[in-house]
Amino acid sequence: MALHPVVARVTERIVERSRASRAEYLARIDAAARRDRPSRDALACGNLAHVFAAAGPDKANLRNGVGASIGIVTAYNDMLSAHQPMEQYPSLIRMAARNAGASAQVAGGVPAMCDGVTQGRDGMELSLFSRDAIALATSVALSHDSFDAALCLGVCDKIVPGMLIGALAFGHLPVIFVPAGPMPSGIPNKQKAAVRERYAIGEATREELLDAEGASYHAPGTCTFYGTANSNQMLVEVMGLHMPGSAFIPPNTPLRDALTVAAAEQVLRITALGDDYRPIGHTINEKAIVNALVGLAATGGSTNHAIHLVAVAQAAGIVIDWDDLDALSRATPLLARVYPNGSGDVNQFHDAGGLGFIIEQLLDAGMLHADILCVHGGNMRQQAMRPELDGTTLKWADAPTQSSDPSILRPLAEAFDKEGGLRRLQGNLGRAVVKVSAVTPEHRGIEAPAKVFESQDALIAAFKAGKLEGDFIAVVRGQGPRAIGMPELHKLTPTLAALQDRGQRVALLTDGRMSGASGKVLAAIHLHPEAVEDGPIAKLRDGDRIRIDSETGTIDALVPEAEWNARTAQRPDVSKHHAGMGRELFGLMRNNVGNAETGACSLFVKDVQA
């Protein structure tokens, strides 16, 4: 199938824009590759002795240069449901490596905070920067330079992007990502959302809310809504970094264990020591990044990836921006409706045909690049295959050719929408992103007066005081990465949804983030320049009329030009957000972070030349 012209055009302009930085990156990683002997053989005797000192059954192989060595980077912890199932993965991986005449060691762990725990709390202001900390921790884990391949065990919001950024610094290594899978479905998501909205307006008790939340988040595995964590799994699949069909296999099942073993066996086949070398720095190329952007649009994925994918691409020497995202989203049909964009969860999505069906549909339409260097040894067609067990033997079947539930998953000819779920906005207020896949057409544009707040708590207090009457656009500023670390403002979702359900026309405008779980209220987010950099949002006053139009991609303050130009920015005071709950340790990141469209990343700072 020929490439769709928009996919071809966007890919070409990314290649051209990235030519110099990509060439520099590839030269660096290619120079680091060793093809004659295992990497650890380059170590001096004292260095190598430290590597095998505690290796037990693997000691002889590590000492004598027998077989490749896998470095395991793990986000395991037993507080977070998504990562708790990974406790036993290293044992499975070591067994698989030994059976193949190789070895595996846990190279290091990375932090794995949960936005579901920190939402609305001070700790949420560390959330985005935890991605950069995870990238650093991944780099530290692999810096011993004794590994020939790596397996990254991670699932959730900042963990997978952070691991990707860190692994790409070691782009000469083949890397496979190993997920844990979603927990069983709990109460219906619409029921949970209804209780949240009732609680927001004082019609449900805390005990009712806790019962609903506990029935939703109730077992080991990833949360089952299609937020950032599950969007991560989709992206890793369409970029070719999973064993095929791995994303949504439940934890603690024979099939999940078989896929973990298969990942260990496969990563040993694609090291530089063999004949099918597939380093991550070559797997993640311009085509893989375009696949990720298309997959995000086709499935109505998380807005957080409008930030994360830019940072991941930059780690591989690739330069993308929101114009690329917008062009691809407008050309990509919306093929899935998974909560919060629909009623079904990711388990029901998987049962209906899942990512295999999506990948096949997009390949048939020329919307994905088939010829990327997938870690499983094939191309994107094979990535669509579905794993299954024949007794104890892992096999792959062809992807489903039909959806078993058209309310969740549809073919191209019956797409939910002719365009994807994310769009770029621009105008005299700057540039922003909006997710429209869960927003009904009549709510995708608004012109209304501004109500300006310096925090989400201030907005909620105004709601409780009965001050949010009529139509309005809630402006919540001082929330950007340089201000306070760009926390998600997910606490606003039930309040704004309740107002919209009352018949008010409402929307959100912020230099902060919402969430992968952002829903039916129009939200223009990630706005830059941000308020603490004297961005135009800092000029807004209560009552200013604002127009947000996701169809035309515009966002403007409708203030007379002379008055607008004469105004000075009112920079918010965010000093109280810079200490407590560990925030005092992240000043270096706040001071060096880029804007949202460049990935809101603090890592890509040029060294000062002597």
Secondary structure, 3 states (H helix, E strand, C coil): CCCCHHHHHHHHHHHHHCHHHHHHHHHHHHHHCCCCCCHHHHCCHHHHHHHHCCCHHHHHHHHHCCCCEEEEEECCCCCCCCCHHHHHHHHHHHHHHHHCCCEEEEEEECCCCCHHHHCCCHHHHHHHHHHHHHHHHHHHHHCCCCCCEEEEECCCCCHHHHHHHHHHCCCCCCEEEECCCECCCCCCHHHHHHHHHHHHCCCCCHHHHHHHHHHHCCCCCECCCCCHHHHHHHHHHHCCCCCCCCCCCCCCCHHHHHHHHHHHHHHHHCCCCCCCCCCHHHHCCHHHHHHHHHHHHHHCCCCCHHHHHHHHHHHCCCCCCHHHHHHHHHHCCECECECCCCCECHHHHHHHCHHHHHHHHHHHCCCCCCCCCCCCCCCHHHHCCEEEEECCEEEEECCCCCCCCCCCECCHHHCCECCCCEEEEEECCEEEEEECCCCCHHHCEEEEEEEEECCHHHHHHHHHCCCCCCCEEEEECCCCHHHHCCCECHHHHHHHHHHHHCCCCEEEEECCECCCCCCCCEEEEEEECCHHHCCHHHHCCCCCEEEEECCCCEEEECCCHHHHHHCCCCCCCCHHHCCCCCHHHHHHHHHHCCCHHHCCCCCCCCCCCC
